[in-house]
């Protein structure tokens, strides 16, 4: 009897435990989760929107290691505050150098007559560090359209000021170990070096630079159409890199170098268009890659214009002197801010900037001939970029199917090997 009572008590306790567990599960299902509570209010929706698009975080390379209890204190501090150290180091170095020279040579006398460009570069440097557009994309139209400065001087200033601002932003990106596409950096840098030298030496017609605005505006439209596709597949690097992809990157770098020779920037947006449309890279990887590319290209352009050609004007030097302390602060700040943003936010900056560039082109009152040519270029370039994006989609799907088939074959081979049994034949005595 005692054993029967014990069994009954055990069954009763099991039944009661299961009943309470079911009730608690039903209550938990009925109670809204934290995300559901946030979605139920306008403030909560805004909070979720801000988290998704402005606090997403950045893709990092595999070299970044997580905190470990056995790490040394100094290494632990570097890993924890890596972003802020990467922002402060280039800024402090450049600021110390500039202020030392400013007191020695009295740079402050230039500010009353050259204050326009430092104010402009507050926006330009932030844009340069945050997006695939260099600071020259802001400085060049302001100098040529608003200040009526010669295009050659505006081009030289853009190259000079980005050689400080973009290199500071590139240092921040490299220090933070943000994910980069190194194939594009190496090959586009080689191509852009040849392109910018060729453009500086032999291409002198600045009128047709305005037509490049039409090309990049059509690219912005194509990128917008591409991002309207829901759940678009993106990569953190070029998939199955080979010789023809290397050739495309070299050609893109060369064309971007020609654009930089005209306006002081261009290789960044040119490489960005190829990486996002053709190779389907995420904007979170393509944007910092374009910043590093532009930093290298501007250093080459500045070197060639000043030391080889010796044609940098005094006005460009004066504007450069006044703008350095601004760009070395706001360009790394832009890279730091962009590391938190969603890829669609970075893409939206491209839309806005290209739209403003087109409006700036129209505000100059160009001839009807240039407007007609620009309209034709926008129309043709739009379909060209759409074709490039379709080719990129086809390549991505082909590579995905090939990888799936190979994985299926490998799994089948492994299963067939595992299913084989070894038979022992025992001879009869």
N, C-alpha and C positions, 0 to 999 in steps of 0.2 A: 504493500500500500504506500509506503514511503517513497518508493521509486516512482510510482504512478503520479503521486502528488508533485514530486520534483519535476517530472516531465511536463505536467500541466502548467506549473508555474513558469517553466522556461518558454513554453509555447505562448503563454499569456504575455510575458515580457517582450518576446519577439514581435507579437502582433501589435502591442502598444507602441513599441519603438518604430515599427514600420508606419503606423498610422500617424504618429507625430511628425515623422520625416516627410510623409506626403503632404500633411497640412502646412508644414514650414515651406516646402517647395512651392505649393500653390500660393502662399502668401508672398513669397519672393517674386513669383511671376506676376502677381497682381500689382506689387509695388513697383513704381517706375524707377529705372536705373538713373545714375547720375547724368548720362547722356540724354535720356528721355526727359528728365526734369529740365535740362538746359534747353532742349528743343521746344519745350512747351511755352517758353516766354520769349519775348523779343530780345531782351538782354542776353538770354542764354544762347539764342541763335547767333547774335552778333559775336558773342564770346567764342562759340565754336568756329565761326567763320574766321575770326582773327587767329585762332590757334592753327587752323588748317593752312591758311595761305600766308601767314606772316611769322609763324613760329614752328615751321616744319622741321628745320634743321638741314644740315648739309651732308652730302655724300663725302666720305673720307676714304683715303687710301688705306690699304691693309697694314701700313706701317704704324698706324695709330694703335696704341695698346691701351687697354683699360687699366684702371687703377688696381693695384695689387698691394696686399698688406706688406709684402716683403720689399717693396720699392723703397728707395731712399727718399728722404723728405724733399730734397730739391727737385728730383724727377717727378715726384708726386705733385708738387706745386706747378711745375711746367705743364704737366698733362691736364691739370684741372683748370688752369687759367691760360691755356694756350692761345685762345682767341684774342684775349686782351693784350697779352704780351706781343703777339704778332702785329697788333694794331699800334702799340706804343713804340716798339723798337725803331721802325723806319721813320716814324713821325719825329721822335726825339732826336735821332741822328741828323735828319735833314734840318730840323729847326735849330739845333746847336750850330751846325755849319753855316746856315743862313744868317742867324743873328750875330755870329762872330764877324762875318764879312760885312754885315749891315752897319755895325758900329765902326768898323775899320774904314769903309769907303763911303759911309753916309748914304745908304740906299733910301733913307726916309725922305730925302728931297724929291724923289721921283713920284711919290704917292699923290700929291695934289694935282698932278697933270696926267697920271696914268692909273687912276683908281677904278676905271670902268672894267678892265679885264680881271682884276682880283675879285670883284663882286660877281662877275659872270662865272668865274671858275669855281665859286662855291657850289653852284649847280652843276657845272661841267665836270668837275672832279668827282663829285658824288655819283653822277651818272656813269662816268668812266669806270669807277670801281665796282659799280652795281650791275651794269648791263654789258651787252656786247658792243655798245657804242662807245668809242673813245671820247675823251674830253674835247678833241678837235671837232667832233660833230656838233658841239654847242658853241665853241669859241669861233670857229671859222665863219658860220653865218652871222654871228653877232658882229664880228669885225668887218665883214664885207658889206652886210646889209644895213646895219645900224650906224656903225662908226665910219663907214665908207673908207676903209683902209684897203690898200692894194692887196690883191689875192696872194701874191707871192709872199708878202710880209705876214699875212694871216696864216698861210701854210707853214712858214718857218716857225712862227710862234707856236702853232699847234704841235709841231714835232718837238720843239724845245721843252715846252711845259709838260708834255706827256712823258718825256724822258725822265722826269722826276716823279710826277704823279703816278703814272702807270707802273713804274718800277717799284714804287712804294707799295702800291696795291698788289703787285705780283709777289713781292716779298711776304706780304701778309698771307696771301693764298698759299704760298709754298710753306711758310712757317706753320700754318694751321693744318697742313697736309690734306688739303681739300683734293678730292678726286679730280684728276686731269687726264686728258687724252694725249699721251706723249707722242704717239705717232703723228698726230696733227701738229703738235708744237714743233717737232723737229723738221718735218717735211715742209710745212707752210712757212716756217722761218727761212729755210733755204730758198724757197720760191719767192717769198716776199723781199728778201735781200736783193735778189736779182731784179725783181720788178721795180723796187723803189729807186735803185741806182739807175736803171734804164730810164725810168720816168723823169728823174731829176736832171739827167744829162740831155735827153733828146726830146722830151715832150714839154712844150712850153705854152700850149693853147689852153688857158684856164676857162675859156667860155664853155667848153663842152663838159667841164666837171659838173655843171648844173644838171646835166642829163643823168648822172649817176644817182641823183636823188630819186628820179623816176624808177630806176631799177630797184633800189632798196625799198621804196614804197610798195612796189608790187610784191616784193619778198615778204613784207609785213602782212599784206593781205593773204598771201599763200600760207604763211605760218598761222594766221588766225583761222583760216579754213581747215588747216590740218588739226589744230587744237580743238575744233568743234566736234571732232570725232570722239565719242565717248570711249573711255578705257583704251586710249592709244598706247600701244606698247612702245616703251623707250628702253634704251640700254645705257649702261655706264661706261661703255667703251665700244670701239669699232669691232664688230663681230667678224671673225675669220679674216683677219687682215692679210692682204696679198698685194701683188705688184700693181694691178690696175687701180686699186684704192690708193696706193702710194702716189701714183701718177696724178690722180684727181686732186689729192691734197696739194701736190706741188703746183699744179696749174692754178688752183684756187689761191694759193699763196702768192703766185706771180701776179694774178689779176688784182688781188688786194694790195700788193705793193705799188702797182700803178695808181690805184685810187689814193693811196697814202701820198704818193708823189704829187698828186693834184691838190689834195685838201688836208693833208696831215693825218688822215685816218681812213680806214677802209679795209685793211686786212682782217680786222676783228669781225666785222659784220659779214665779210665774204666767207671766212672760215666758218662762222656761226651758221650761215645759211646751208653750207654743204653738210656740216655735221648734224644739223637737226632734220633737214628735209631728206637727204640721201641716206645717211648712215643711221638715222633715227636715234641720235643721242639725246638724252634728257637735257633740258635747258640748265639744270643744276650742274652739269658737267661741261656743257658747251660754253657757258658764260665765263667761268674762271679760265678755261682754256683760251678763249679769245682775249682775255685781259693779259695773260702772259705773252701771247703772240704779239699783241699791240705794243707791249713794253719793249720787246726785243726789236721790233720794226722801227719804233721811234728813235731808239738809240742809234740804229744804223743810219737813219735819215739825218739826225742831228749831227752825227759824226761826218757824214759825207758833205752836208751843206756848209759846215763851219771849217773843217780841217782840210777837205779836199777841194771844194769849190770856193771857199772863203767869200761867200756872198750874203751872209746874214747881216741884215741892216741894223743900225743903231736903235731904231724904234722897236724892232722885235726884241732886242736885248733888254731894253728898258721895261717893256711889258712883261717879259720873262722874269726879270729881277723882282718885280712887284708881286708876281703871281705865285712864286715858288712856295712861300710859307702857307699859302692857302691850299694848293693842290696836294702837298705832302700830308696835310691833315685830313682832307675830305675824301681823297681817293682810297686810302686804307679804310676809312670809316664806311665808305660805300661797299667795299668788299665784306666788311664785318656785318653790315646790315643785310646784304644779299645772302649771307650764309644761313639766315633764318627764314627766308622767303620761299614760298612754293614756286615751282617752275612756271606755273601759269601767270603768277605775278610778274616774274622776270620777263615773260613773253609779252605781257601787256605793256611794260615799259618800252619795248621795241616798237609796238604799234603806235604808241603816243609820240615817240621821238621821230619816227619816220613820217607820221602825219604832220608834225610841226615843221619838219624839214621841207616837205612839199609846199606847205603854206608859205614858208620863208622864200622858197623859190618863186612862187607866184607873186609875193609881195615886192619883189625886185622890179616888177613890170617888164618881164622879158618880151622879146619880139614874138609875133604870132608864129614865126617860123620855128622858134625853139619850143613854144607851147605845143605846136602840132607834132614836132618830133618827140617831145616828152610824152604826149598822149599815146603815140604809137608804141613807144618804148614800154610804157606801163602796160598796155594791152598785150604786147608780145611777151614781155618778161613775166607777166602773171601766168600765162599759159606755159611758159618755160618752167617756172618754179613749180607749177602744178604737175607738170610732166616729171620733173625731178622727184617730187614727193611720191608720185605713183610708182616710179621706178624703185624708190626706196622701200615702198610698201611691198612691191613684188619681190625684191631681194630679201627683205626680212621674212616674208612668208616662205620663200623657197628655202632659206637657210633653216628656218624653224622646222619645216617638214623633213628636211634632210637629217637634222639632228634627231628628230623624233624617230625616224626610221632606223637610224644607227643605234639609238638607245634600245629600240625594240628588238633589233637583231642581237645586240649584246645580251639583253635579258634572256632572249630565247636560247642563246648558246649556253649561258650560265645554267638555265633550267635543264637543258638537255644533258649537260655534263653532270648536274646533280642527280638527275633521274637514272643515270646509268648505274647498274649494279654489277658487282664483281661476283662471278660464279666460280666456285671451287669444285673441281672434279676430283672426287676421292676414288682412287683406283681400288678395284675389288681385289681382295686378297685371294 
